Amino acid sequence: MTTALRSAPAAPFMVKPLTPLIGAELIGIDLAHVTPAEIGAVRAALLAHKVVFFRDQHIDRAQHIAFARAFGELEIHPATPRDQGEREVLRIAHGPDNRGVENAWHSDVTWRETPSLGSILRAIELPEVGGDTLFSDMGAAYEGLSEKMKVFICGLRAVHDIARVFAGRLGKQAEELHATYPPVEHPVVRTHPETGQRLIYVNTAFTSHIVGLSRKESDWLLAHLYEQAAIGDYQCRFRWAPGSIAFWDNRACQHYAASDYFPARRIMERVTVAGDRPFFTP
């Protein structure tokens, strides 16, 4: 599947892979003035490489939103202030009084019934050094399991819960969050809706347990699956610079935002494209 995608017709820009498995820089495209052909080529590159990167894109919020909207409906995150003008934008700001907490492998908003297709993250203010983001190929993570483990986990379902992270961050009780975003079940291995690839779909941030297993069994199995994301062969690492943008397929990879820059400031803005309900095809 991946080989076929990588042999797609030539894009109207240069595609420079970061690793053999995951990540590519797209060179020679202006995100302030993208054409329909370029949007199609970006989507093809995203499916092939799971995360794509752009350099020297000095766009504003409106242009950021417009680029993201070309890929589908946009989400509004519950952590976005209600009085913020462009509510599609989630501002992620850390500094001397607010250390980064995204330094764990995770997929975004898997607590939604229909989690996101992908996120587009734009650098606003960066530390002089540090603050890289790492991405891990969850298709490779699945393929790296033993054949018996693959058979065992395909068809299992896990519960994802917003309160595991955002009860504390938003200062709310779990019950209050669950009134709007109740815990949901997703397959432990999901089938990618566009490529057909099988992907591990549990993460340390939002997955609470695997349905039908004892707590001890569930904890052991989740820990084993989480460790797959941390295998270096499945990863790429992106060093941010002014004007940098990353667009990742949230269905196909996990990411880890290094918080090694503390107490320096790092400010990013994220716009997220809505997705669909995860499923597994036997």
C-alpha positions in Angstrom: 0.0 0.0 0.0 2.7 2.5 1.0 4.8 1.7 -2.1 1.8 2.3 -4.4 1.2 5.7 -2.8 4.8 6.8 -3.2 4.7 6.0 -6.9 1.8 8.4 -7.5 2.0 11.1 -10.2 4.6 13.8 -9.7 3.5 16.6 -7.4 3.6 20.3 -8.5 6.3 20.8 -5.8 9.4 18.8 -4.5 8.7 16.1 -2.0 11.8 15.4 0.2 11.3 12.4 2.5 12.8 12.8 6.0 13.0 9.0 6.6 12.1 5.9 4.6 8.9 5.4 6.6 7.5 8.7 7.8 7.8 12.5 7.1 8.5 14.6 4.1 9.2 18.3 3.4 7.2 19.8 0.6 9.3 22.4 -1.1 8.2 25.0 -3.7 4.6 25.6 -2.5 3.1 28.9 -1.2 0.4 28.1 1.3 -1.0 31.6 1.0 -1.9 30.9 -2.6 -2.6 27.2 -3.1 -4.3 25.8 -6.2 -6.8 22.9 -6.2 -4.1 20.8 -7.9 -1.7 21.6 -5.1 -4.3 20.7 -2.5 -4.7 17.3 -4.1 -1.0 16.8 -4.2 -0.6 17.8 -0.5 -3.3 15.3 0.4 -1.5 12.5 -1.6 1.8 13.3 0.1 0.1 13.3 3.5 -1.3 9.8 2.8 2.1 8.6 1.6 4.3 10.1 4.3 1.8 10.5 7.2 3.2 13.9 8.1 4.4 16.7 5.8 6.3 19.9 6.6 6.5 23.3 5.0 9.2 25.9 5.5 9.2 29.7 5.1 5.4 30.0 5.1 4.7 33.4 6.7 0.9 33.2 6.7 -1.6 34.7 9.1 -4.5 33.1 11.0 -7.0 33.7 8.2 -4.7 32.0 5.7 -3.9 29.2 8.1 -7.7 28.5 8.5 -8.3 28.8 4.7 -5.6 26.2 4.0 -6.9 23.8 6.6 -10.5 24.2 5.3 -9.5 23.0 1.9 -9.2 19.5 3.5 -12.6 19.4 5.2 -14.7 20.7 8.0 -12.8 22.2 10.9 -13.1 21.4 14.6 -13.3 23.8 17.6 -11.4 22.5 20.6 -13.0 22.8 24.1 -9.8 24.4 25.3 -10.2 27.4 22.9 -11.4 30.5 24.8 -15.0 31.4 24.0 -14.1 35.0 23.4 -11.4 34.2 20.9 -12.2 35.6 17.4 -11.0 32.7 15.3 -12.3 29.8 17.3 -11.0 27.2 14.9 -7.5 28.1 16.2 -6.1 26.4 19.3 -3.2 28.4 20.7 -0.6 26.3 22.5 1.7 28.6 24.5 4.4 27.6 27.0 7.0 29.6 28.8 8.7 30.1 32.2 5.4 29.9 34.1 3.8 27.2 32.0 6.0 24.2 31.1 5.0 22.1 28.1 3.0 19.0 28.9 2.7 17.5 25.4 5.9 15.5 25.8 4.2 12.1 25.6 3.3 10.0 22.6 -0.3 10.7 21.6 -2.9 11.2 18.9 -5.1 14.3 19.1 -8.7 14.3 20.3 -9.2 10.5 20.2 -11.8 11.2 22.9 -14.2 12.4 20.1 -16.7 10.0 18.6 -15.3 11.1 15.3 -11.6 12.0 15.9 -9.7 14.4 13.6 -8.4 13.6 10.2 -5.3 15.7 10.9 -3.8 18.8 12.5 -2.0 21.7 10.9 0.4 23.3 13.4 2.1 26.7 12.7 5.1 28.2 14.6 4.4 31.6 16.1 7.3 32.0 18.6 10.1 29.6 19.1 13.0 29.1 21.5 16.5 29.5 20.2 17.0 25.8 20.4 14.8 22.8 21.4 11.1 22.3 21.1 11.3 19.8 18.2 8.3 17.6 17.5 8.7 13.9 16.8 6.2 11.7 14.8 5.8 7.9 14.8 4.3 5.7 12.1 1.6 3.7 13.7 1.3 1.4 10.6 4.9 0.4 11.0 4.3 0.1 14.7 1.5 -2.5 14.0 3.6 -4.3 11.4 6.4 -4.6 14.0 4.2 -6.8 16.3 4.4 -10.6 16.2 1.8 -12.3 14.0 0.1 -13.8 17.0 -0.2 -10.4 18.7 -1.7 -8.9 15.6 -4.3 -11.6 15.5 -5.1 -11.0 19.2 -5.5 -7.3 19.1 -7.4 -7.0 15.8 -11.1 -6.7 16.8 -10.4 -5.5 20.4 -11.8 -2.1 21.4 -10.5 0.5 23.9 -12.1 3.4 25.7 -10.9 7.0 25.2 -11.7 9.6 27.8 -11.2 13.4 27.5 -11.1 13.8 31.3 -7.7 12.0 31.5 -6.1 15.2 30.3 -8.5 18.0 30.2 -10.3 17.8 33.5 -7.1 19.2 35.1 -6.3 21.6 32.3 -9.8 23.1 32.1 -10.4 23.0 35.9 -13.5 20.8 35.5 -14.8 17.6 37.1 -14.8 14.5 34.9 -18.6 14.3 35.1 -18.9 17.8 33.8 -16.8 17.0 30.7 -18.5 13.7 30.2 -21.9 15.5 29.9 -20.7 16.9 26.6 -18.0 14.4 25.6 -18.8 11.0 27.1 -16.1 8.3 26.9 -16.1 6.5 23.6 -14.9 3.2 22.3 -12.6 2.8 19.3 -10.9 -0.2 17.7 -7.4 -0.9 19.1 -6.3 -1.4 15.5 -8.1 0.9 13.0 -8.2 0.6 9.3 -7.2 3.8 7.5 -10.3 5.0 5.6 -8.2 6.2 2.5 -5.2 3.8 2.3 -6.6 0.7 3.9 -3.6 0.3 6.2 -3.9 -1.1 9.6 -2.7 1.2 12.4 -2.4 0.9 16.2 -4.9 3.4 17.6 -4.4 3.6 21.4 -2.4 6.4 23.1 -1.1 7.3 26.5 -3.0 10.6 26.7 -6.6 9.5 26.2 -6.9 5.7 26.2 -8.1 4.4 29.6 -8.6 0.7 29.2 -9.3 -2.2 26.7 -12.8 -3.5 26.8 -13.3 -7.1 28.0 -9.9 -7.5 29.7 -9.1 -7.3 33.3 -7.4 -4.1 34.5 -4.1 -6.0 34.9 -4.3 -7.5 31.4 -5.4 -4.2 29.9 -2.6 -2.2 31.5 0.0 -4.7 30.3 -1.3 -4.8 26.8 -1.6 -1.0 26.5 1.9 -0.5 27.8 3.2 -2.9 25.2 1.4 -1.1 22.4 2.4 2.3 23.7 6.1 1.2 23.5 5.7 0.7 19.8 5.5 4.4 19.2 8.8 5.0 21.0 10.8 2.8 18.6 13.3 5.0 16.8 13.1 3.2 13.4 9.4 4.3 13.1 10.0 8.0 13.8 11.0 11.3 12.2 12.0 14.5 14.1 11.2 18.0 12.9 13.2 21.0 13.9 11.1 24.1 13.9 12.1 27.5 12.4 10.2 30.7 11.8 7.6 30.1 9.1 7.5 26.3 9.7 4.2 24.4 9.4 3.5 20.7 10.1 0.5 18.8 8.8 0.0 15.3 10.2 -2.5 12.5 9.5 -3.9 12.0 13.0 -5.3 8.6 11.9 -1.9 7.2 11.0 0.7 8.6 13.3 1.3 9.8 16.9 3.4 12.8 17.9 5.6 13.9 20.8 6.3 17.6 21.5 9.7 17.8 23.2 9.6 20.2 26.2 13.4 20.5 26.5 13.3 24.3 25.9 11.9 25.2 29.4 11.9 28.0 30.6 12.1 29.6 27.1 8.9 30.5 25.3 7.3 28.4 22.6 4.0 29.4 21.0 2.2 27.4 18.3 -1.2 27.6 16.7 -3.2 24.5 15.6 -6.1 24.2 13.2 -7.6 20.7 13.1 -9.5 19.0 10.3 -12.5 16.9 11.4 -12.4 13.2 10.6 -14.7 10.2 10.8 -15.6 7.3 13.1 -12.7 4.8 13.3 -13.4 1.3 12.1 -11.6 -2.0 11.7 -12.0 -4.1 8.6 -11.3 -7.8 9.3 
